[in-house]
Amino acid sequence: MSNPLVRAARRVEAAGALDRADRALHPRVTMLLRNDRWRSALHGHWLGHAVHPLMTDFPLGMWMSGTLLDLVSGPEARPASRRLIGIGILATLPTALTGAAEWGAIDAVRDRRTGLVHAAVNSTALALYTGSWLARRRGRHARGTVLAISGGVAATVGGFFGGHLTEVRKVSSRHPSFDRPDASA
């Protein structure tokens, strides 16, 4: 196993130190899922599969677009970049709610550990982008750009762990009808 990313994912999965946070948070998150309507909406049953991966495109798209403007445009693009970063920050609330719903439905402790790291790293990205937005608002555009680039790096790491959950561990909700055999197959 020479791949350092595989080793990192395995270390997170085995990190028993995360179990304390899991024991504290999991019961609270599962309370959110007790209401059938909330659970169905947050899991994306109306969509047919988990809505969380789709929702991540909104903050990430805004943040990356704002950072791209920083890197390729001049000072005239600064207001647009600041707005994009701000919209991305606002988009994290529904994204985090759908992510929490996905995490709350995970049975395997190994995968909940990975979900905790995914959420923590993405929270770091959110803090960096919030700092970026505040710096820009105060006229400190260069500092805002550096914070945004740092936030993008953190979001990429968070995305790795989210991708690990969905692609490697196949953790994702779906409409209950997909759990039944397909009569047309």
Backbone as JSON, one array per atom type, in Angstrom:
{
  "sequence": "MSNPLVRAARRVEAAGALDRADRALHPRVTMLLRNDRWRSALHGHWLGHAVHPLMTDFPLGMWMSGTLLDLVSGPEARPASRRLIGIGILATLPTALTGAAEWGAIDAVRDRRTGLVHAAVNSTALALYTGSWLARRRGRHARGTVLAISGGVAATVGGFFGGHLTEVRKVSSRHPSFDRPDASA",
  "N": [[0.86, -1.18, 0.0], [1.41, 1.62, -1.14], [0.39, 4.08, -1.76], [0.01, 7.3, -0.58], [-2.38, 8.64, -0.05], [-4.28, 6.65, 0.24], [-3.24, 5.46, 2.52], [-3.63, 7.58, 4.31], [-6.44, 7.74, 4.37], [-7.04, 5.25, 5.48], [-5.83, 5.52, 7.98], [-7.45, 7.48, 9.13], [-9.89, 6.1, 9.2], [-9.28, 4.24, 11.15], [-8.91, 5.71, 13.41], [-9.44, 5.78, 16.56], [-9.56, 7.85, 18.37], [-11.41, 9.61, 17.43], [-13.82, 8.67, 18.2], [-14.96, 9.64, 20.53], [-15.99, 12.18, 19.84], [-17.79, 11.25, 17.96], [-19.58, 9.78, 19.59], [-20.67, 11.88, 21.02], [-21.86, 13.53, 19.06], [-23.37, 11.96, 17.22], [-25.91, 10.96, 18.35], [-27.3, 13.4, 18.53], [-27.47, 14.29, 15.89], [-28.92, 12.2, 14.75], [-31.35, 12.7, 15.9], [-32.31, 14.77, 14.38], [-33.06, 13.37, 12.17], [-35.29, 11.95, 12.87], [-37.81, 12.85, 12.17], [-39.82, 11.98, 9.56], [-40.38, 13.47, 7.21], [-38.39, 15.47, 7.19], [-36.1, 13.85, 7.12], [-36.45, 12.52, 4.68], [-36.4, 14.7, 2.9], [-33.82, 15.82, 3.41], [-32.18, 13.68, 2.79], [-32.62, 13.46, 0.15], [-34.62, 11.99, -1.14], [-36.61, 12.88, -2.81], [-35.14, 13.46, -5.01], [-34.08, 11.09, -5.73], [-31.65, 10.12, -5.02], [-28.85, 10.71, -2.79], [-28.73, 14.1, -1.84], [-26.69, 15.65, -0.93], [-24.04, 15.44, -2.26], [-24.6, 16.84, -4.63], [-25.27, 19.35, -3.6], [-22.81, 20.27, -2.67], [-21.57, 21.36, -4.83], [-22.42, 24.0, -5.06], [-21.32, 25.85, -2.93], [-18.59, 25.26, -3.44], [-18.32, 25.85, -6.16], [-18.88, 28.62, -6.21], [-16.83, 29.59, -4.55], [-14.48, 28.73, -5.88], [-14.79, 30.06, -8.29], [-14.69, 32.73, -7.46], [-12.05, 32.82, -6.51], [-10.69, 32.25, -8.87], [-11.28, 34.56, -10.34], [-9.81, 36.34, -8.77], [-7.23, 35.54, -9.44], [-6.96, 35.85, -12.22], [-8.07, 38.24, -13.06], [-8.33, 41.82, -12.94], [-8.31, 44.62, -10.59], [-10.93, 45.53, -10.98], [-12.57, 43.33, -10.84], [-12.8, 42.67, -8.21], [-15.12, 43.29, -6.52], [-17.01, 41.44, -7.56], [-15.73, 39.03, -7.05], [-15.67, 39.07, -4.24], [-18.44, 38.94, -3.74], [-19.04, 36.42, -4.82], [-17.56, 34.74, -3.11], [-18.93, 35.29, -0.73], [-21.55, 34.37, -1.33], [-20.97, 31.68, -1.61], [-20.3, 31.08, 1.03], [-22.81, 31.4, 2.28], [-24.13, 29.32, 1.02], [-23.2, 27.11, 2.29], [-24.74, 26.36, 4.49], [-27.24, 24.86, 3.82], [-25.88, 22.82, 2.55], [-24.25, 21.7, 4.54], [-26.27, 20.8, 6.26], [-27.49, 18.75, 4.74], [-25.29, 17.09, 4.53], [-24.87, 16.42, 7.21], [-27.16, 14.94, 7.63], [-26.67, 12.74, 5.96], [-24.4, 11.71, 7.25], [-25.5, 11.06, 9.74], [-26.96, 8.82, 9.17], [-25.21, 6.8, 8.78], [-24.03, 3.6, 9.53], [-21.6, 2.22, 10.09], [-18.91, 2.63, 12.24], [-16.32, 3.18, 11.42], [-16.76, 4.56, 9.01], [-18.2, 6.74, 9.94], [-16.2, 8.02, 11.37], [-14.56, 8.87, 9.27], [-16.38, 10.61, 8.09], [-16.56, 12.54, 10.09], [-14.0, 13.7, 9.95], [-14.1, 14.66, 7.34], [-16.13, 16.61, 7.66], [-14.9, 18.29, 9.56], [-12.6, 19.22, 8.21], [-13.83, 20.51, 6.08], [-15.17, 22.45, 7.52], [-13.01, 23.94, 8.34], [-12.25, 24.93, 5.85], [-14.49, 26.54, 5.38], [-14.15, 28.43, 7.46], [-11.78, 29.65, 6.61], [-12.58, 30.76, 4.15], [-14.54, 32.47, 5.09], [-12.94, 34.21, 6.57], [-11.55, 35.22, 4.4], [-13.58, 36.59, 3.03], [-14.21, 38.54, 4.94], [-11.75, 39.9, 5.13], [-11.59, 40.97, 2.54], [-13.78, 42.65, 2.61], [-12.84, 44.55, 4.31], [-11.06, 45.82, 2.73], [-8.69, 44.51, 2.31], [-7.58, 42.97, 0.05], [-5.5, 41.32, -1.01], [-4.8, 39.72, 1.19], [-7.27, 38.49, 1.5], [-7.33, 36.98, -0.85], [-5.2, 35.15, -0.43], [-6.21, 33.78, 1.79], [-8.47, 32.65, 0.59], [-7.31, 30.93, -1.32], [-6.04, 29.17, 0.45], [-8.33, 28.18, 1.69], [-9.42, 26.85, -0.48], [-7.58, 24.78, -0.8], [-8.02, 23.4, 1.61], [-10.73, 22.69, 1.2], [-10.42, 20.94, -0.9], [-9.06, 18.81, 0.3], [-11.07, 18.08, 2.12], [-12.97, 17.28, 0.24], [-11.7, 15.04, -0.78], [-12.0, 13.21, 1.36], [-14.79, 13.09, 1.49], [-15.31, 12.04, -1.05], [-14.07, 9.59, -0.7], [-15.83, 8.38, 1.09], [-18.19, 8.14, -0.51], [-17.35, 6.93, -2.92], [-15.5, 4.85, -2.37], [-16.36, 3.57, 0.02], [-19.03, 3.47, -0.46], [-21.09, 4.91, 0.8], [-24.05, 6.38, 1.01], [-27.24, 7.87, 0.72], [-30.35, 6.86, -0.77], [-33.32, 6.74, -2.79], [-35.88, 4.78, -1.33], [-37.07, 2.91, -3.07], [-35.07, 1.99, -4.7], [-33.9, 0.03, -3.25], [-35.34, -2.22, -3.6], [-35.77, -5.15, -5.66], [-35.42, -4.7, -9.19], [-38.05, -4.99, -11.32], [-38.04, -4.78, -14.05], [-35.59, -5.55, -14.92]],
  "CA": [[0.0, 0.0, 0.0], [2.34, 2.73, -1.22], [-0.32, 5.33, -2.02], [-0.13, 8.03, 0.69], [-3.78, 9.0, 0.18], [-4.92, 5.44, 0.77], [-2.77, 5.33, 3.91], [-4.31, 8.63, 5.1], [-7.84, 7.33, 4.56], [-7.04, 4.12, 6.41], [-5.52, 6.04, 9.32], [-8.65, 8.15, 9.64], [-10.87, 5.06, 9.5], [-8.87, 3.51, 12.35], [-8.62, 6.68, 14.48], [-10.35, 5.65, 17.69], [-9.66, 9.13, 19.07], [-12.58, 10.32, 16.92], [-15.03, 8.05, 18.72], [-15.58, 10.5, 21.55], [-16.81, 13.15, 19.1], [-18.88, 10.49, 17.37], [-20.56, 9.48, 20.64], [-21.34, 13.13, 21.41], [-22.62, 14.14, 17.97], [-24.27, 11.07, 16.49], [-27.29, 10.99, 18.85], [-27.93, 14.7, 18.22], [-27.76, 14.33, 14.46], [-30.0, 11.26, 14.46], [-32.61, 13.34, 16.31], [-32.74, 15.53, 13.21], [-33.59, 12.44, 11.19], [-36.47, 11.25, 13.39], [-38.97, 13.3, 11.41], [-39.76, 11.35, 8.23], [-40.34, 14.48, 6.13], [-37.06, 16.06, 7.2], [-35.14, 12.84, 6.68], [-36.65, 12.32, 3.25], [-35.93, 15.9, 2.18], [-32.37, 15.98, 3.56], [-31.51, 12.58, 2.11], [-32.8, 13.6, -1.29], [-35.54, 11.0, -1.71], [-37.3, 13.58, -3.9], [-34.21, 13.47, -6.13], [-33.79, 9.7, -6.06], [-30.4, 9.74, -4.37], [-28.36, 11.72, -1.85], [-28.65, 15.46, -2.38], [-25.48, 16.3, -0.43], [-22.99, 15.65, -3.26], [-25.04, 17.91, -5.53], [-25.22, 20.63, -2.87], [-21.43, 20.72, -2.49], [-21.16, 22.13, -6.01], [-22.75, 25.42, -4.91], [-20.25, 26.63, -2.29], [-17.31, 25.07, -4.11], [-18.35, 26.6, -7.42], [-18.77, 30.05, -5.91], [-15.5, 29.86, -4.0], [-13.46, 28.57, -6.91], [-14.98, 31.14, -9.27], [-14.15, 33.94, -6.86], [-10.6, 32.71, -6.48], [-10.22, 32.37, -10.25], [-11.3, 35.99, -10.65], [-8.67, 36.94, -8.08], [-5.97, 35.17, -10.08], [-6.85, 36.19, -13.64], [-8.68, 39.53, -13.35], [-7.75, 42.97, -12.25], [-9.06, 45.18, -9.45], [-12.36, 45.72, -11.29], [-13.31, 42.1, -10.53], [-12.81, 42.42, -6.77], [-16.47, 43.19, -5.95], [-17.63, 40.18, -7.97], [-15.07, 37.96, -6.31], [-16.16, 39.12, -2.86], [-19.83, 38.44, -3.73], [-19.02, 34.97, -5.03], [-17.11, 34.12, -1.86], [-20.03, 35.43, 0.22], [-22.64, 33.45, -1.71], [-20.48, 30.35, -1.26], [-20.43, 30.93, 2.49], [-24.23, 31.19, 2.56], [-24.55, 28.02, 0.48], [-22.73, 26.0, 3.13], [-25.73, 25.93, 5.48], [-27.99, 23.68, 3.37], [-24.94, 21.75, 2.22], [-23.89, 21.05, 5.81], [-27.44, 20.07, 6.77], [-27.64, 17.5, 4.0], [-24.15, 16.25, 4.91], [-25.14, 15.9, 8.55], [-28.17, 13.88, 7.48], [-25.98, 11.56, 5.42], [-23.54, 11.18, 8.3], [-26.33, 10.5, 10.79], [-27.52, 7.54, 8.73], [-24.12, 5.83, 8.6], [-23.95, 2.61, 10.6], [-20.24, 1.8, 10.39], [-18.12, 3.61, 12.99], [-15.2, 3.5, 10.54], [-17.2, 5.56, 8.05], [-18.54, 7.97, 10.68], [-14.93, 8.69, 11.64], [-14.19, 9.57, 8.04], [-17.32, 11.71, 7.95], [-16.17, 13.6, 11.04], [-12.83, 14.4, 9.4], [-14.64, 15.39, 6.18], [-16.83, 17.8, 8.17], [-13.93, 19.18, 10.23], [-11.77, 19.87, 7.2], [-14.69, 21.45, 5.36], [-15.4, 23.59, 8.43], [-11.8, 24.75, 8.23], [-12.38, 25.66, 4.58], [-15.49, 27.59, 5.6], [-13.53, 29.48, 8.28], [-10.82, 30.37, 5.77], [-13.33, 31.57, 3.18], [-15.17, 33.56, 5.85], [-11.85, 35.16, 6.79], [-11.29, 35.85, 3.11], [-14.65, 37.55, 2.77], [-14.05, 39.66, 5.89], [-10.57, 40.67, 4.72], [-11.96, 41.72, 1.34], [-14.71, 43.69, 3.03], [-12.02, 45.57, 4.96], [-10.14, 46.36, 1.75], [-7.43, 43.75, 2.31], [-7.85, 42.0, -1.02], [-4.41, 40.33, -1.12], [-4.99, 38.78, 2.3], [-8.46, 37.71, 1.15], [-6.96, 36.01, -1.89], [-4.4, 34.1, 0.2], [-7.13, 32.98, 2.6], [-9.31, 31.88, -0.33], [-6.5, 29.83, -1.85], [-5.91, 28.22, 1.57], [-9.64, 27.55, 1.81], [-9.56, 25.91, -1.6], [-6.78, 23.59, -0.47], [-8.76, 22.67, 2.65], [-11.93, 22.1, 0.59], [-9.97, 19.8, -1.71], [-8.81, 17.71, 1.24], [-12.39, 17.64, 2.56], [-13.57, 16.56, -0.88], [-11.09, 13.7, -0.85], [-12.63, 12.33, 2.34], [-16.17, 12.88, 1.05], [-15.25, 11.1, -2.16], [-13.74, 8.28, -0.14], [-17.06, 7.81, 1.63], [-19.16, 7.76, -1.54], [-16.81, 6.09, -3.99], [-14.83, 3.64, -1.86], [-17.19, 2.91, 1.03], [-20.41, 3.42, -0.98], [-21.98, 5.48, 1.8], [-24.92, 7.38, 0.39], [-28.66, 7.52, 0.77], [-31.04, 6.77, -2.06], [-34.75, 6.51, -2.65], [-36.11, 3.4, -0.88], [-37.46, 2.0, -4.15], [-33.86, 1.4, -5.27], [-33.53, -1.11, -2.42], [-36.15, -3.37, -4.03], [-35.34, -5.66, -6.97], [-36.04, -4.05, -10.34], [-38.84, -5.96, -12.06], [-37.8, -4.65, -15.49], [-34.22, -5.96, -15.27]],
  "C": [[0.9, 1.24, 0.0], [1.66, 4.07, -1.44], [-0.54, 6.08, -0.71], [-1.57, 8.45, 0.98], [-4.58, 7.82, 0.74], [-4.52, 5.26, 2.23], [-3.47, 6.36, 4.8], [-5.76, 8.24, 5.38], [-7.94, 6.19, 5.56], [-6.74, 4.57, 7.84], [-6.75, 6.72, 9.93], [-9.69, 7.12, 10.03], [-10.55, 4.34, 10.81], [-8.67, 4.42, 13.56], [-9.68, 6.63, 15.58], [-10.51, 6.93, 18.49], [-10.88, 9.94, 18.6], [-13.89, 9.79, 17.52], [-15.73, 8.89, 19.79], [-16.48, 11.55, 20.89], [-18.01, 12.45, 18.47], [-19.98, 10.22, 18.4], [-21.32, 10.74, 21.06], [-22.27, 13.65, 20.32], [-23.67, 13.23, 17.34], [-25.7, 11.06, 17.04], [-28.02, 12.29, 18.52], [-28.33, 14.79, 16.75], [-28.9, 13.37, 14.13], [-31.35, 11.8, 14.93], [-33.18, 14.16, 15.15], [-33.44, 14.64, 12.2], [-34.83, 11.69, 11.67], [-37.74, 11.62, 12.63], [-38.84, 12.77, 9.98], [-39.66, 12.36, 7.1], [-38.97, 15.14, 6.03], [-36.03, 15.1, 6.64], [-35.25, 12.64, 5.17], [-36.13, 13.5, 2.43], [-34.41, 16.01, 2.23], [-31.59, 14.86, 2.88], [-31.7, 12.64, 0.6], [-33.7, 12.55, -1.91], [-36.32, 11.6, -2.87], [-36.45, 13.59, -5.17], [-33.92, 12.05, -6.62], [-32.5, 9.19, -5.45], [-29.95, 10.9, -3.48], [-28.24, 13.08, -2.52], [-27.35, 16.15, -1.96], [-24.39, 16.48, -1.49], [-23.34, 16.76, -4.26], [-24.9, 19.28, -4.86], [-23.79, 21.15, -2.73], [-20.95, 21.55, -3.68], [-21.42, 23.62, -5.84], [-21.66, 26.2, -4.17], [-18.92, 26.48, -3.02], [-17.24, 25.86, -5.42], [-18.2, 28.1, -7.21], [-17.36, 30.39, -5.46], [-14.42, 29.77, -5.07], [-13.57, 29.66, -7.98], [-14.43, 32.45, -8.73], [-12.64, 33.94, -6.84], [-10.02, 32.83, -7.89], [-10.23, 33.83, -10.69], [-10.13, 36.71, -9.99], [-7.38, 36.73, -8.88], [-5.83, 35.65, -11.51], [-7.42, 37.57, -13.99], [-7.98, 40.63, -12.58], [-8.64, 43.44, -11.11], [-10.56, 45.37, -9.72], [-13.2, 44.49, -10.96], [-13.42, 41.83, -9.03], [-14.21, 42.37, -6.16], [-17.18, 41.88, -6.32], [-17.03, 39.01, -7.22], [-15.56, 37.91, -4.87], [-17.59, 38.58, -2.78], [-19.86, 36.92, -3.92], [-18.58, 34.24, -3.77], [-18.24, 34.16, -0.83], [-21.19, 34.49, -0.07], [-22.23, 32.01, -1.38], [-20.6, 30.07, 0.23], [-21.89, 30.65, 2.86], [-24.7, 29.8, 2.11], [-24.09, 26.85, 1.34], [-23.79, 25.51, 4.11], [-26.56, 24.74, 4.97], [-27.09, 22.51, 3.01], [-24.55, 20.98, 3.48], [-25.07, 20.27, 6.39], [-27.62, 18.74, 6.06], [-26.48, 16.55, 4.31], [-24.35, 15.64, 6.28], [-26.16, 14.77, 8.49], [-27.55, 12.6, 6.93], [-25.15, 10.9, 6.51], [-24.36, 10.49, 9.38], [-26.9, 9.14, 10.44], [-26.45, 6.46, 8.55], [-24.07, 4.89, 9.81], [-22.51, 2.31, 11.02], [-19.45, 2.92, 11.07], [-16.94, 4.08, 12.14], [-15.58, 4.64, 9.59], [-17.65, 6.85, 8.73], [-17.28, 8.73, 11.05], [-14.49, 9.49, 10.42], [-15.1, 10.77, 7.81], [-17.01, 12.87, 8.89], [-14.97, 14.39, 10.51], [-13.25, 15.22, 8.18], [-15.3, 16.69, 6.64], [-15.86, 18.78, 8.81], [-13.07, 19.93, 9.22], [-12.6, 20.88, 6.4], [-15.06, 22.65, 6.23], [-14.19, 24.51, 8.44], [-11.84, 25.57, 6.94], [-13.37, 26.81, 4.73], [-14.9, 28.74, 6.41], [-12.55, 30.3, 7.45], [-11.53, 31.26, 4.76], [-14.07, 32.72, 3.88], [-14.13, 34.63, 6.17], [-11.51, 35.91, 5.52], [-12.32, 36.93, 2.82], [-14.51, 38.78, 3.68], [-12.85, 40.52, 5.51], [-10.89, 41.53, 3.5], [-12.87, 42.9, 1.7], [-13.97, 44.86, 3.69], [-10.98, 46.16, 4.01], [-8.81, 45.65, 1.67], [-7.55, 42.59, 1.31], [-6.75, 40.93, -1.12], [-4.52, 39.28, -0.02], [-6.2, 37.89, 2.02], [-8.17, 36.65, 0.11], [-6.16, 34.85, -1.3], [-5.29, 33.19, 1.04], [-8.03, 32.12, 1.72], [-8.54, 30.71, -0.92], [-6.3, 28.76, -0.78], [-7.22, 27.48, 1.78], [-9.88, 26.53, 0.71], [-8.77, 24.64, -1.37], [-7.51, 22.75, 0.58], [-9.99, 21.99, 2.06], [-11.57, 20.9, -0.27], [-9.7, 18.58, -0.83], [-10.15, 17.17, 1.76], [-13.11, 16.85, 1.48], [-13.0, 15.17, -1.05], [-11.79, 12.76, 0.12], [-14.11, 12.09, 2.02], [-16.24, 11.9, -0.11], [-14.92, 9.69, -1.7], [-15.0, 7.61, 0.4], [-18.0, 7.32, 0.53], [-18.61, 6.77, -2.55], [-16.19, 4.79, -3.49], [-15.77, 2.88, -0.93], [-18.67, 2.84, 0.64], [-21.44, 3.88, 0.04], [-22.78, 6.59, 1.13], [-26.37, 6.92, 0.5], [-29.22, 7.48, -0.65], [-32.51, 6.55, -1.78], [-34.98, 5.05, -2.29], [-36.48, 2.43, -2.0], [-36.24, 1.36, -4.83], [-33.38, 0.19, -4.45], [-34.32, -2.37, -2.78], [-35.64, -3.85, -5.38], [-36.12, -4.97, -8.09], [-36.74, -5.12, -11.19], [-38.53, -5.9, -13.56], [-36.42, -5.16, -15.9], [-34.13, -7.3, -15.88]]
}
